[in-house]
Amino acid sequence: MYRNFLRMLQVCLAVSFIFILGSGCSSICADQILSAEQIEPDNNVLRHKLKIETKENTDLFVRYWQKDNKDSIFSTAVSKNKTTHHPVLIHLKPAHSYEYELVIEKDNCQWTSPVANFTTKEIPLGLMDMAVLAESEEASIPDKFKNGFVLTARRDLPGYMFIVNVKGEIVWYQQVNESGFKVAHFTKEGTLLSILAPLSFPTSYGNEILEMNLEGDTIFTLKKGEKGFDKTIHHEMIKNNSGHYVTITLEERILDLREVGGNEQDTVTGDGILVLDKEGNRVWEWTVFDVLDPKSDSNILKDKSDWLHANSLSIDNDGNYILSFYLSGQVWKIDSKTGKLIWKMGRGGDFIFPKGGEFFESHTVHRTDKNDLMLFENGTDKRRSRVLEYTIDETKHTATLNMEMDLPGNLYTQRMGSVYWIDNTHLLVCSSQERAIVLTDKAGNILWRLRAGFIPYRAEFIDKASFFRQPTNN
């Protein structure tokens, strides 16, 4: 196909030279292409990668569209001032035909190649069962969700990140063979940030950081033992306002616990926070041992192998950190500069709750756009999971429960789980152990349900504008 494409280019170039006459602008660009070939991008049928060689350094990008439908035209990132270009065509549908044209810019001239075409393959059978639409009340689903997407990830081998649409169709995926995606997060820059690890690492723990774009290019990668990454990480991978990588660490201390009935040298496993700069150098770290003595916890002998169990980390509106703990049933706010413990909220914490407004196990604790504090409660005491949202007064240390939504019994999950607002009246909820990702209204009615072929740790919503944002130049 690409040999024919080049021959067609040569014919068109010869014709163009006849009609250009005295104008050398188009010929400067048109004479640049030496070769064009297809590269298989990790056998990913939803991406199409080309390799274009030009005589001189040029700017090059590709315009492409579904065959016989130019209503939606996409463009790749501009490959700037290079002789070898690797444009990647994304947002493709399986088993569809596409047309495209190369656009070359040089010396203030632009030239567009003749149109070429290709056809994508079917989604591999092994992926088809990874996401199945089980329920959809189309008339009740808000337009924002209809036009948006959901990100989730598979921790088993091979590891996958998936993005699906409202129809339950996989519109983007990434596979890794030797590791699972323990955590996956869509950043405000439009990249995918994740923790990876082989099966020798339990549940949400990992030894590799990977950030990539939708084109499949690696933006950042670092493995345990490299630069400032010297500890096992788990449960969270986000960026702060400086673009630094922020994660939860596994921390071990050898402590004398004889005064509480333990041994002279007991190992206590706790948690910490690690911040790495864009090159992977450590710029800040903190541990629970910095602010709390394990001997003050009456359950330390029972819980010493997994003390407190941090499971989510988010950045508050003032730049400080909010860290949630499953076993202690608490949420802490930590000063991101000094490491000082600002407050503890939850069981035995600093906040006063209205009667019946307390929470116990929590996941995905975060501030909402309205500055409320939202969390997913597993509800192991009642075997009923809930979504809770609080308005908190950090000066008076009071918490007002302004939303309590009981999930149906068939969405109870003892571990893991997540919740995020889609808009002011709809929520995206992940019931991990039930392998269900659902859209609900504020009353808890299920409007949309995706059945996953794996245990999803979390599910995040991606709006249309973020998913289809124009790729940056490379």
KELUMPA-904491 format. One line per 2 residues: number of its first residue (from 1); their letters; for each residue y, z, x of C-alpha. Coordinates in steps of 0.2 Angstrom, whole numbers. Example, Ala and Ser with C-alpha at 12.3 -4.5 7.8 and 13.67 -1.06 7.14 Angstrom:
# residues 2
1 = AS = -22 39 62  -5 36 68
# end
This chain:
# residues 474
1 = MY = 0 0 0  12 5 14
3 = RN = 9 -11 24  13 -21 8
5 = FL = 29 -10 6  34 -15 24
7 = RM = 31 -33 21  41 -32 5
9 = LQ = 55 -24 15  55 -38 28
11 = VC = 56 -51 15  70 -42 6
13 = LA = 79 -39 22  79 -58 26
15 = VS = 86 -62 9  99 -48 11
17 = FI = 105 -55 28  108 -72 19
19 = FI = 119 -65 6  128 -52 17
21 = LG = 137 -66 27  150 -57 36
23 = SG = 147 -40 30  137 -30 43
25 = CS = 137 -14 34  120 -15 24
27 = SI = 111 -24 38  115 -9 50
29 = CA = 105 2 38  92 -10 32
31 = DQ = 87 -15 49  82 3 53
33 = IL = 64 6 46  50 4 58
35 = SA = 36 11 48  31 21 32
37 = EQ = 15 30 28  9 43 17
39 = IE = 4 61 23  -8 72 13
41 = PD = 1 88 11  -13 101 11
43 = NN = -22 90 -2  -9 96 -15
45 = VL = -9 83 -29  8 89 -35
47 = RH = 17 84 -19  19 67 -11
49 = KL = 24 67 8  30 52 17
51 = KI = 33 49 36  47 36 39
53 = ET = 51 30 57  68 23 60
55 = KE = 75 14 75  90 25 77
57 = NT = 95 42 71  99 40 53
59 = DL = 101 51 37  87 47 25
61 = FV = 81 53 8  70 47 -7
63 = RY = 75 44 -25  60 45 -37
65 = WQ = 55 45 -55  41 43 -67
67 = KD = 36 25 -69  45 17 -84
69 = NK = 55 33 -86  72 34 -77
71 = DS = 79 48 -88  74 60 -75
73 = IF = 78 55 -57  74 67 -43
75 = ST = 80 66 -25  72 74 -9
77 = AV = 82 84 3  92 73 15
79 = SK = 84 72 32  99 72 44
81 = NK = 101 62 60  83 59 64
83 = TT = 72 45 69  56 53 61
85 = HH = 58 58 43  46 68 32
87 = PV = 53 68 14  42 77 1
89 = LI = 42 72 -17  39 87 -28
91 = HL = 40 91 -47  26 78 -50
93 = KP = 13 78 -64  -5 75 -61
95 = AH = -13 58 -65  4 50 -67
97 = SY = 12 34 -59  29 36 -50
99 = EY = 41 24 -42  53 28 -28
101 = EL = 65 20 -16  71 25 2
103 = VI = 90 28 4  97 26 22
105 = EK = 114 32 27  122 27 44
107 = DN = 139 24 50  147 27 33
109 = CQ = 135 14 26  121 16 13
111 = WT = 106 5 10  92 7 -3
113 = SP = 75 0 -1  65 -10 -13
115 = VA = 55 0 -25  38 6 -21
117 = NF = 25 16 -31  10 28 -31
119 = TT = -1 38 -43  -5 56 -42
121 = KE = -22 63 -43  -29 75 -56
123 = IP = -28 93 -54  -44 99 -45
125 = LG = -56 106 -58  -57 123 -49
127 = LM = -38 126 -53  -39 121 -71
129 = DM = -46 137 -77  -34 148 -66
131 = AV = -21 147 -80  -25 144 -98
133 = LA = -13 145 -113  -22 157 -125
135 = ES = -8 159 -138  9 152 -142
137 = EE = 21 155 -157  32 140 -153
139 = AS = 45 142 -166  48 160 -160
141 = IP = 49 156 -141  67 156 -135
143 = DK = 73 139 -127  76 148 -110
145 = FK = 58 152 -109  53 135 -115
147 = NG = 63 127 -102  58 139 -88
149 = FV = 42 144 -78  31 158 -73
151 = LT = 26 163 -55  10 173 -52
153 = AR = -2 173 -37  -21 176 -34
155 = RD = -26 189 -21  -44 183 -19
157 = LP = -50 169 -7  -44 156 -7
159 = GY = -27 162 -11  -15 153 -23
161 = MF = 2 154 -29  5 146 -46
163 = IV = 20 141 -56  16 137 -74
165 = NV = 26 130 -88  27 135 -106
167 = KG = 12 124 -110  1 134 -98
169 = EI = 1 119 -86  2 121 -67
171 = VW = 17 113 -61  17 119 -43
173 = YQ = 4 128 -32  0 132 -14
175 = QV = -17 136 -7  -22 146 8
177 = NE = -40 147 13  -42 162 24
179 = SG = -30 174 15  -25 180 -2
181 = FK = -7 180 -9  -5 199 -11
183 = VA = 13 198 -18  23 183 -22
185 = HF = 42 183 -26  54 169 -30
187 = TK = 70 172 -21  88 168 -26
189 = EG = 88 154 -13  74 145 -22
191 = TL = 60 150 -9  44 159 -11
193 = LS = 42 175 -2  24 183 0
195 = IL = 13 195 8  -4 187 14
197 = AP = -20 195 20  -39 192 22
199 = LS = -51 201 11  -53 215 24
201 = FP = -36 222 18  -38 231 1
203 = TS = -28 226 -15  -10 224 -12
205 = YG = -10 227 7  -7 214 20
207 = NE = -3 208 38  7 192 36
209 = IL = 24 188 29  26 170 23
211 = EM = 42 162 16  41 144 11
213 = NL = 51 131 0  44 121 -15
215 = EG = 41 106 -3  28 117 6
217 = DT = 38 119 22  37 136 31
219 = IF = 54 144 31  48 160 40
221 = TL = 31 167 45  26 183 55
223 = KK = 10 192 58  7 210 61
225 = GE = 9 214 79  23 201 81
227 = KG = 41 207 85  46 221 74
229 = FD = 31 219 62  20 233 69
231 = KT = 13 241 53  2 236 38
233 = IH = 13 232 23  10 232 5
235 = HE = 15 230 -13  33 222 -10
237 = MI = 42 208 -1  60 205 -5
239 = KN = 77 201 3  92 212 4
241 = NS = 110 206 3  110 202 22
243 = GH = 95 190 20  84 203 29
245 = YV = 66 205 24  62 222 16
247 = TI = 45 228 13  34 244 10
249 = TL = 24 250 25  8 261 27
251 = EE = 12 276 37  0 289 45
253 = RI = 4 306 52  -8 318 60
255 = LD = -3 335 53  -8 353 54
257 = LR = -13 358 36  -21 374 39
259 = EV = -8 384 29  -13 375 14
261 = GG = -31 375 17  -33 360 27
263 = NE = -37 356 45  -27 358 61
265 = QD = -27 339 63  -27 331 46
267 = TV = -22 313 43  -10 310 29
269 = TG = -7 292 24  10 289 16
271 = DG = 23 276 14  39 269 22
273 = IL = 52 255 21  54 242 35
275 = VL = 68 230 36  67 214 48
277 = DK = 80 202 52  79 183 50
279 = EG = 70 182 67  58 196 63
281 = NR = 66 210 73  66 227 66
283 = VW = 83 233 60  79 248 50
285 = EW = 65 259 45  61 275 35
287 = TV = 46 285 29  43 298 16
289 = FD = 39 310 30  58 309 35
291 = VL = 63 318 18  48 327 12
293 = DP = 35 339 19  17 335 14
295 = KS = 13 354 13  26 356 -1
297 = DS = 14 345 -12  1 356 -20
299 = NI = -10 341 -22  -9 336 -3
301 = LK = -27 340 1  -33 329 -13
303 = DK = -21 315 -11  -19 315 8
305 = SD = -28 298 10  -15 290 -1
307 = WL = -1 302 -3  11 297 -17
309 = HA = 6 278 -17  22 268 -17
311 = NS = 20 252 -27  37 244 -30
313 = LS = 53 243 -21  70 235 -27
315 = ID = 88 235 -22  100 245 -33
317 = ND = 117 237 -37  125 248 -23
319 = GN = 113 241 -10  102 257 -9
321 = YI = 83 256 -12  73 261 -27
323 = LS = 55 266 -23  42 270 -36
325 = FY = 26 281 -33  11 279 -44
327 = LS = 2 295 -40  17 307 -41
329 = GQ = 24 299 -56  42 298 -48
331 = VW = 55 285 -44  66 289 -28
333 = KI = 83 282 -23  85 281 -5
335 = DS = 101 277 5  99 261 14
337 = KT = 109 266 29  106 284 32
339 = GK = 88 286 24  94 301 14
341 = LI = 85 304 -2  98 302 -15
343 = WK = 88 308 -30  71 309 -38
345 = MG = 67 304 -55  51 308 -65
347 = RG = 38 322 -64  46 336 -55
349 = GD = 61 326 -51  80 329 -53
351 = FI = 83 321 -69  83 329 -87
353 = FP = 74 318 -100  75 319 -119
355 = KG = 59 327 -126  46 314 -126
357 = GE = 56 302 -115  46 306 -99
359 = FF = 36 292 -89  21 294 -78
361 = ES = 13 280 -68  26 267 -65
363 = HT = 27 249 -58  41 236 -55
365 = VH = 55 249 -57  71 239 -56
367 = RT = 89 238 -62  92 226 -76
369 = DK = 107 215 -78  115 229 -90
371 = ND = 112 242 -76  98 251 -85
373 = LM = 82 256 -76  67 247 -82
375 = LF = 49 250 -78  31 246 -83
377 = EN = 21 262 -87  2 261 -85
379 = GT = -1 275 -97  -18 282 -91
381 = DK = -17 298 -101  -16 289 -118
383 = RR = -25 273 -111  -10 263 -118
385 = SR = 3 254 -107  22 254 -111
387 = VL = 38 246 -107  52 259 -104
389 = EY = 70 257 -101  83 271 -97
391 = TI = 101 272 -95  104 285 -82
393 = DE = 119 295 -76  117 298 -58
395 = TK = 131 311 -57  124 322 -71
397 = HT = 106 317 -67  102 313 -85
399 = AT = 91 299 -92  92 292 -109
401 = LN = 78 282 -116  85 267 -124
403 = ME = 69 257 -126  51 261 -128
405 = MD = 39 247 -132  20 251 -134
407 = LP = 10 237 -129  -6 232 -139
409 = GN = -21 241 -134  -29 225 -127
411 = LY = -15 224 -115  -18 242 -107
413 = TQ = -20 241 -88  -24 256 -78
415 = RM = -17 249 -62  -4 236 -58
417 = GS = 7 227 -71  25 221 -72
419 = VY = 39 218 -84  56 209 -83
421 = WI = 69 203 -96  70 185 -100
423 = DN = 85 187 -110  93 201 -121
425 = TH = 78 201 -133  62 194 -124
427 = LL = 52 201 -110  39 194 -98
429 = VC = 25 206 -96  10 206 -85
431 = SS = -6 216 -90  -15 214 -73
433 = QE = -33 221 -77  -33 211 -94
435 = RA = -28 196 -84  -14 192 -97
437 = IV = 4 187 -95  13 188 -111
439 = LT = 30 184 -118  35 198 -131
441 = DK = 50 202 -142  58 219 -141
443 = AG = 46 225 -155  31 221 -144
445 = NI = 25 206 -154  16 193 -143
447 = LW = 24 176 -144  15 168 -129
449 = RL = 0 173 -119  -7 165 -103
451 = RA = -25 170 -98  -27 170 -79
453 = GF = -43 166 -70  -40 180 -58
455 = IP = -31 198 -58  -13 194 -57
457 = YR = -3 208 -48  13 203 -56
459 = AE = 22 188 -65  40 183 -63
461 = FI = 51 171 -73  60 156 -65
463 = DK = 73 148 -75  75 129 -76
465 = AS = 90 128 -65  82 138 -51
467 = FF = 66 128 -51  75 111 -51
469 = RQ = 88 115 -39  93 101 -27
471 = PT = 83 103 -10  94 108 5
473 = NN = 96 96 19  84 97 34
# end
